[in-house]
Amino acid sequence: MNIHVEKAKPEKFPCELLLLFSFESPKGLEGPVQSVDLEWKGFISTLIKQGDFKGELFECHLLHTQGALPAQRVLLTGLGKKGEFNLEKWRGAASKAGQFIRNAGIKQLAFPIKKFDGYSEEELAESFVTGLLLGVYQFNEFKTLEREKIKEIEEMILVAEKNTEVKLIEGGQRAGQIISEAIYLARDLVNGPSNDVTPTFLAEKAKKIAKDYEMAIQVLEVGETESMGMGAFVAVAKGSQEPGKFIVLEYNKGKGLDTIALVGKGITFDSGGISIKPSENMERMKDDMSGAAAVLATLQAASKLQLPLHLVGIMPATENLPSGKACKPGDILKTLSGQTVEVISTDAEGRLILSDALTYSARYQPKAIIDLATLTGACVIALGDYVIGVFGNDDVLLKRVEEASSKTGEKAWRLPLWDEYLEYLKSDSADFRNVGTRAAGAIIGAIFLSKFVGKIPWIHLDIAGPASIEKERPYIPRGGTGAGVRLLIQILRDWK
């Protein structure tokens, strides 16, 4: 979609569709919708008085101007009650408006932005662009039939009346577009079938991003990781004929900036291994690389936003399949840290590959390590499909996550890491078991990971619930969501 900013008065702007917002039961119109209403001789205010448009949240009402305005059409979209307005509802309303416009077959829209309700033009522009772009996302790469029926918006014009507004809106538009493009990347990777999105594919995608955005990259083969002592990663990777890849992507290498390590679980398909999963819904297990997809997308966005940080993205990528070479329940693995793990379930493979990845990340002496993983079904049971489980060993870092969550609308909830839970992981034969009991599964998974970060400030984000969803939300369609990308980017943008 072509997105740009133009200086003009909305009521005088010629376009295919002019998008306007209004609150529920307004005492009087304000902002751009008021200017357009005056030019239209009170048509919109009359419509509202008659009850044809109530302004309820996400309500959309299309009007044909019949030549009364330079715009061919006007779409009124509701924001709900004014006292309950926030940027999350703004993103949702932008998404619903975008879906309505796209589904109507309209190719071009114009939207005037004015600061209101305490939010600046830049904030409103970024959230509007993000909400609309994420709302109109479609994954149709593999559809061959009736492609001519696929509808897309081709052009979006953000309208500003003053030069000072143009600059602010351009800044917000640029950030919103960069972040949305990153989430598109993550969604495409998660939605892609596992016979296409293999560890090799992920490595090639990372190489392209490294080349396009001048990052350093290293892709370790399984043999190399075995020589280094990554016994846990190797044990999982050897079960598949698809070669595993240990991907390390660096942004701003060697520039003396604060180092943040981002670690993403990259299981491109998870059958459960020898501890095989039930066949029902197994096709969804292509989403088990959502953590790696989020890290890759975040690195791309960070580079385009020119964030002043040294970021190390570590993505251990492999399939988890049963074969003659697959690891087995009862095996004991020696990890890169030197600690040993008794495998109780091969379906708890994510924590195995992450144990080596977390240990490897410490070599960069980072200020913080943040890992993302579709780690446990238990986290979905505890928090549902829309909430990220948050664990960590540093209160300052945990506070950063909470603040970023409130800004982005990506819901995240802290769960404990109490020492008592380590009892569940005690092994008679090794330092740890890789699973405990059925109780407190998400916490025990995080406790396991905590043993591989030492004293470095660390956050674990369990995205098992929101990484891929069955029921769409305002700007999040069914399937891969790009969970964690906006949260990570906000943490990094706020880093001081």
Secondary structure as GFF3:
##gff-version 3
##sequence-region A 1 496
A	DSSP	beta_strand	2	7	.	.	.	ID=ss1
A	DSSP	three_ten_helix	10	12	.	.	.	ID=ss2
A	DSSP	beta_strand	18	22	.	.	.	ID=ss3
A	DSSP	alpha_helix	32	39	.	.	.	ID=ss4
A	DSSP	alpha_helix	43	49	.	.	.	ID=ss5
A	DSSP	beta_strand	60	64	.	.	.	ID=ss6
A	DSSP	beta_strand	73	78	.	.	.	ID=ss7
A	DSSP	three_ten_helix	82	84	.	.	.	ID=ss8
A	DSSP	alpha_helix	87	103	.	.	.	ID=ss9
A	DSSP	beta_strand	108	112	.	.	.	ID=ss10
A	DSSP	alpha_helix	121	135	.	.	.	ID=ss11
A	DSSP	three_ten_helix	147	149	.	.	.	ID=ss12
A	DSSP	beta_strand	155	160	.	.	.	ID=ss13
A	DSSP	alpha_helix	163	191	.	.	.	ID=ss14
A	DSSP	alpha_helix	199	212	.	.	.	ID=ss15
A	DSSP	beta_strand	216	221	.	.	.	ID=ss16
A	DSSP	alpha_helix	222	228	.	.	.	ID=ss17
A	DSSP	alpha_helix	231	237	.	.	.	ID=ss18
A	DSSP	beta_strand	245	251	.	.	.	ID=ss19
A	DSSP	beta_strand	259	264	.	.	.	ID=ss20
A	DSSP	beta_strand	266	270	.	.	.	ID=ss21
A	DSSP	three_ten_helix	282	289	.	.	.	ID=ss22
A	DSSP	alpha_helix	290	305	.	.	.	ID=ss23
A	DSSP	beta_strand	310	320	.	.	.	ID=ss24
A	DSSP	beta_strand	332	334	.	.	.	ID=ss25
A	DSSP	beta_strand	340	342	.	.	.	ID=ss26
A	DSSP	alpha_helix	350	361	.	.	.	ID=ss27
A	DSSP	three_ten_helix	362	364	.	.	.	ID=ss28
A	DSSP	beta_strand	368	373	.	.	.	ID=ss29
A	DSSP	alpha_helix	377	383	.	.	.	ID=ss30
A	DSSP	beta_strand	388	392	.	.	.	ID=ss31
A	DSSP	alpha_helix	395	408	.	.	.	ID=ss32
A	DSSP	beta_strand	412	414	.	.	.	ID=ss33
A	DSSP	three_ten_helix	419	425	.	.	.	ID=ss34
A	DSSP	beta_strand	432	433	.	.	.	ID=ss35
A	DSSP	alpha_helix	441	450	.	.	.	ID=ss36
A	DSSP	beta_strand	458	462	.	.	.	ID=ss37
A	DSSP	beta_strand	468	469	.	.	.	ID=ss38
A	DSSP	beta_strand	479	480	.	.	.	ID=ss39
A	DSSP	alpha_helix	485	493	.	.	.	ID=ss40
###
